Amino acid sequence: MPHDIDDRIFALYDEYCHSGMDRREFLRRAGAMGAVGAALSLLPDYARASQISFTDERILPEYVRFPSPGGNGAELRGYLVRPKGTGPFPAVLVVHENRGLNPYIEDVARRLGAAGYLALAPDALWAVGGYPGNDEQGKVLQAGLDRDRILVDMVNAARFVRGHALSTGRLGAVGFCFGGLVCNHLALTLGAELLASVPFYGRPAGLDGLERISARLQLHFAETDEGVNSTRADYEAALKKAGVRFESFSYAGTQHGFHNDSTPRFDPAAAELAWKRTLELFAATLVA
């Protein structure tokens, strides 16, 4: 991660990502700090966020549609990546941030496919035309959707991939930012249907009813992430009280979004370690 970017710009970018601020205002405020160049460098460059090509010989990716009763639309579309071979394979749901199914999240699904999992990355924006090709419009579209119905969509997606003909029925989930909150919600909602859940910098979905969680949780936090980290202590205390099996990690020197390799917030060492731990948990819980 570059250390020559002012922490105030990182904080401004985080506000831009998680509020109604548009790009013009983001750059205006960065300009007032004399840091337009640094601000522009933080905008995602998805060309550099492709670790696994869609033509990789280990995987077979495709877009699929499936019913989503009670969601924001009658159906949902997702990016399904299967390993080559006859299967069946353990299944993992991959949940995007607050801007729809962008290329980084599709690449995470391909990474899981290459590792031997049937991975589904649903697009919460499908009811309004799908991810629009840029994160700013995606953020606006997602903010305009009913969040409770998005959560229903994600539950439907989890059950779709768990019940897929190529699935063993053993299900895990991983998500980032908003997707991290979704992973916490899935653990609360799915009970024994979900065996492992890995929220990256995700807020809790609630502190009540945690005893319903059967999944093993693995929580990943950035060191600098004031909003999410303010919820961490209470969530961990509630999980302990409920007897939930979980482990929690914080990564020194990192910013919110450190796993996302399309912006300078990416921290290669932390991302590699967090992903290694994620795959170790999935291997321990999903591979029979």
Wavefront OBJ file of the C-alpha trace (Angstrom):
o trace
v 0.000 0.000 0.000
v 1.429 3.425 -0.839
v 2.356 5.421 2.247
v 2.731 8.754 0.429
v -1.044 9.315 0.267
v -2.323 11.562 3.034
v -4.564 9.732 5.510
v -7.103 12.523 5.017
v -7.464 11.459 1.374
v -8.034 7.855 2.376
v -10.708 9.065 4.807
v -12.288 11.250 2.125
v -12.325 8.346 -0.337
v -13.973 6.125 2.282
v -16.655 8.780 2.769
v -17.111 9.037 -1.001
v -17.581 5.257 -1.269
v -20.079 5.021 1.573
v -22.178 8.163 1.228
v -24.127 10.106 -1.362
v -21.052 12.162 -2.307
v -20.527 12.260 -6.068
v -17.209 12.267 -7.898
v -17.262 16.019 -8.541
v -17.597 16.776 -4.824
v -14.953 14.169 -3.968
v -12.455 15.815 -6.308
v -13.446 19.325 -5.213
v -12.735 18.468 -1.585
v -9.502 16.706 -2.534
v -8.502 19.799 -4.492
v -8.995 21.917 -1.402
v -6.325 19.743 0.203
v -4.051 20.060 -2.844
v -4.385 16.348 -3.504
v -6.420 15.809 -6.675
v -3.765 13.470 -8.112
v -3.777 11.295 -4.999
v -7.584 11.234 -5.000
v -7.708 10.168 -8.652
v -5.225 7.384 -7.934
v -7.670 5.864 -5.444
v -10.395 5.356 -8.031
v -10.591 1.697 -9.076
v -8.627 0.388 -12.028
v -10.149 -3.001 -12.742
v -7.591 -3.863 -15.391
v -5.153 -4.568 -12.568
v -7.671 -6.536 -10.502
v -7.682 -9.742 -12.500
v -5.688 -12.510 -10.885
v -7.539 -15.306 -12.688
v -8.481 -14.877 -16.348
v -11.993 -15.841 -17.452
v -10.264 -18.131 -19.960
v -8.250 -19.919 -17.252
v -8.184 -23.625 -18.111
v -9.133 -24.625 -14.551
v -12.594 -23.023 -14.577
v -15.835 -22.678 -16.512
v -17.553 -19.337 -15.763
v -21.022 -18.316 -16.920
v -23.847 -15.942 -16.042
v -26.964 -17.580 -14.665
v -30.434 -16.407 -13.692
v -32.588 -17.833 -10.949
v -35.820 -16.945 -9.143
v -35.644 -14.608 -6.166
v -39.053 -14.513 -4.459
v -39.403 -11.578 -2.101
v -36.351 -9.801 -3.531
v -36.080 -6.588 -5.500
v -37.074 -8.372 -8.708
v -38.631 -11.649 -9.780
v -35.200 -13.066 -10.591
v -31.545 -12.453 -9.944
v -28.489 -12.837 -12.140
v -25.158 -14.049 -10.885
v -21.694 -15.004 -12.075
v -21.288 -18.747 -11.560
v -17.794 -20.211 -11.716
v -17.336 -23.959 -11.602
v -14.097 -25.887 -11.558
v -13.491 -28.128 -14.547
v -14.429 -31.687 -13.773
v -17.573 -33.628 -13.035
v -18.107 -32.491 -9.450
v -19.943 -32.150 -7.222
v -18.090 -29.289 -5.554
v -18.476 -27.434 -2.261
v -20.266 -24.128 -2.814
v -19.336 -20.560 -1.870
v -21.411 -17.407 -2.225
v -19.331 -14.283 -3.002
v -21.032 -11.027 -1.986
v -20.081 -7.663 -3.467
v -19.657 -4.255 -1.865
v -22.257 -1.472 -2.054
v -21.984 -0.955 -5.816
v -22.952 -4.186 -7.545
v -21.112 -7.024 -9.227
v -17.943 -5.318 -10.421
v -14.909 -6.991 -12.056
v -13.023 -7.351 -8.759
v -15.804 -9.465 -7.252
v -16.044 -11.572 -10.414
v -12.312 -12.200 -10.096
v -12.755 -13.330 -6.480
v -15.326 -15.840 -7.738
v -12.819 -17.090 -10.322
v -10.167 -17.464 -7.616
v -12.533 -19.710 -5.691
v -13.407 -21.680 -8.806
v -9.711 -22.254 -9.472
v -9.382 -23.447 -5.858
v -12.049 -26.119 -6.395
v -15.268 -24.420 -5.286
v -18.543 -23.816 -7.081
v -18.659 -20.033 -6.634
v -21.641 -17.766 -7.226
v -21.365 -13.966 -7.164
v -24.889 -12.507 -7.399
v -25.595 -8.978 -8.607
v -27.965 -7.140 -6.255
v -28.467 -4.528 -9.003
v -30.030 -6.920 -11.490
v -33.538 -5.590 -10.760
v -32.380 -2.188 -12.062
v -30.354 -3.442 -15.004
v -27.284 -4.847 -13.267
v -23.881 -3.372 -12.489
v -23.681 -0.321 -14.784
v -19.980 -0.537 -15.583
v -18.731 1.973 -13.036
v -18.797 2.079 -9.263
v -20.248 5.570 -8.853
v -23.445 4.767 -10.717
v -23.476 1.356 -9.058
v -23.380 2.974 -5.631
v -26.332 5.205 -6.508
v -28.349 2.306 -7.917
v -27.753 0.121 -4.883
v -28.674 2.943 -2.495
v -31.997 3.236 -4.322
v -32.936 -0.391 -3.717
v -34.749 -1.731 -0.672
v -31.947 -3.104 1.523
v -34.143 -5.699 3.226
v -35.055 -7.052 -0.198
v -31.359 -7.140 -1.148
v -30.821 -9.354 1.890
v -33.639 -11.603 0.686
v -31.967 -11.734 -2.734
v -28.703 -12.830 -1.125
v -30.425 -15.550 0.918
v -32.082 -16.790 -2.278
v -28.722 -16.770 -4.050
v -27.120 -18.754 -1.236
v -29.837 -21.375 -1.372
v -29.633 -21.508 -5.171
v -25.915 -22.310 -5.224
v -26.212 -24.688 -2.254
v -28.915 -26.638 -4.107
v -27.211 -26.528 -7.511
v -26.785 -29.856 -9.294
v -22.989 -29.423 -9.121
v -22.971 -28.591 -5.403
v -22.227 -31.003 -2.574
v -24.662 -29.015 -0.441
v -21.854 -27.762 1.791
v -22.048 -23.965 1.703
v -19.760 -21.114 2.684
v -19.894 -17.364 2.104
v -17.388 -14.546 1.756
v -18.173 -10.855 1.333
v -16.597 -7.432 1.431
v -17.848 -4.245 3.133
v -21.625 -4.398 2.483
v -20.993 -8.014 1.496
v -19.438 -8.535 4.914
v -22.667 -7.392 6.549
v -24.506 -9.793 4.245
v -22.251 -12.640 5.403
v -23.158 -11.857 8.996
v -26.834 -11.773 8.004
v -26.571 -15.113 6.202
v -25.037 -16.694 9.294
v -27.999 -15.468 11.344
v -30.620 -16.437 8.766
v -29.456 -19.737 7.290
v -28.554 -21.570 10.482
v -27.292 -25.068 9.719
v -27.496 -24.458 5.950
v -24.318 -22.337 6.168
v -21.115 -23.952 7.408
v -18.634 -21.064 7.151
v -18.922 -17.309 6.727
v -16.088 -14.843 6.129
v -16.954 -11.155 6.364
v -14.212 -8.740 5.353
v -14.665 -5.405 7.174
v -18.367 -6.083 7.632
v -20.722 -4.658 10.205
v -22.855 -7.042 12.283
v -26.351 -7.752 11.009
v -27.581 -7.531 14.600
v -26.631 -8.556 18.128
v -29.756 -10.548 18.966
v -30.425 -14.183 18.137
v -26.774 -15.011 17.509
v -27.277 -18.402 19.137
v -28.980 -19.411 15.865
v -25.624 -19.276 14.093
v -24.174 -22.678 13.191
v -21.492 -21.469 10.792
v -17.912 -20.898 11.805
v -17.147 -17.222 11.398
v -13.860 -15.670 10.382
v -13.840 -11.883 10.752
v -11.280 -9.701 8.962
v -10.744 -6.052 9.909
v -8.557 -3.235 8.635
v -6.596 -1.287 11.219
v -7.895 2.056 9.936
v -11.654 1.694 9.491
v -13.374 3.799 12.120
v -16.977 3.080 11.171
v -16.750 -0.701 10.988
v -14.283 -1.044 13.858
v -16.605 0.875 16.170
v -18.963 -2.133 15.999
v -16.310 -4.804 16.507
v -16.042 -5.088 20.297
v -19.787 -5.366 20.894
v -20.167 -7.909 18.096
v -17.355 -10.115 19.345
v -18.684 -9.951 22.904
v -22.151 -10.960 21.705
v -20.739 -13.828 19.633
v -18.820 -15.117 22.648
v -21.905 -14.892 24.847
v -23.913 -16.839 22.248
v -21.251 -19.554 21.995
v -20.567 -18.925 18.305
v -17.324 -20.358 16.950
v -15.370 -17.480 15.472
v -11.931 -16.047 14.969
v -11.103 -12.414 14.386
v -8.116 -10.780 12.705
v -6.934 -7.201 12.299
v -4.219 -6.245 9.820
v -1.725 -3.576 10.844
v -1.295 -0.581 8.584
v -4.326 -1.372 6.418
v -7.308 0.648 5.238
v -10.898 -0.442 4.686
v -10.897 -2.328 1.375
v -7.374 -3.726 1.740
v -8.303 -6.936 -0.106
v -9.516 -5.062 -3.208
v -6.572 -4.993 -5.612
v -8.074 -2.380 -7.934
v -7.119 0.644 -5.783
v -4.085 1.780 -3.758
v -5.874 0.793 -0.557
v -4.859 -2.743 -1.531
v -2.309 -4.230 0.847
v -0.738 -7.265 -0.856
v 0.670 -8.902 2.281
v -2.503 -8.476 4.314
v -4.722 -9.554 1.422
v -2.644 -12.676 0.829
v -2.699 -13.646 4.510
v -6.425 -12.989 4.880
v -7.179 -15.009 1.738
v -4.962 -17.876 2.934
v -6.935 -17.959 6.176
v -10.209 -17.845 4.230
v -9.258 -20.839 2.093
v -8.045 -22.729 5.158
v -11.422 -22.234 6.825
v -13.308 -23.329 3.714
v -11.087 -26.409 3.396
v -11.754 -27.317 7.037
v -15.522 -26.825 6.871
v -16.680 -27.405 3.290
v -14.435 -30.137 1.925
v -15.814 -33.452 3.126
l 1 2 3 4 5 6 7 8 9 10 11 12 13 14 15 16 17 18 19 20 21 22 23 24 25 26 27 28 29 30 31 32 33 34 35 36 37 38 39 40 41 42 43 44 45 46 47 48 49 50 51 52 53 54 55 56 57 58 59 60 61 62 63 64 65 66 67 68 69 70 71 72 73 74 75 76 77 78 79 80 81 82 83 84 85 86 87 88 89 90 91 92 93 94 95 96 97 98 99 100 101 102 103 104 105 106 107 108 109 110 111 112 113 114 115 116 117 118 119 120 121 122 123 124 125 126 127 128 129 130 131 132 133 134 135 136 137 138 139 140 141 142 143 144 145 146 147 148 149 150 151 152 153 154 155 156 157 158 159 160 161 162 163 164 165 166 167 168 169 170 171 172 173 174 175 176 177 178 179 180 181 182 183 184 185 186 187 188 189 190 191 192 193 194 195 196 197 198 199 200 201 202 203 204 205 206 207 208 209 210 211 212 213 214 215 216 217 218 219 220 221 222 223 224 225 226 227 228 229 230 231 232 233 234 235 236 237 238 239 240 241 242 243 244 245 246 247 248 249 250 251 252 253 254 255 256 257 258 259 260 261 262 263 264 265 266 267 268 269 270 271 272 273 274 275 276 277 278 279 280 281 282 283 284 285 286 287 288
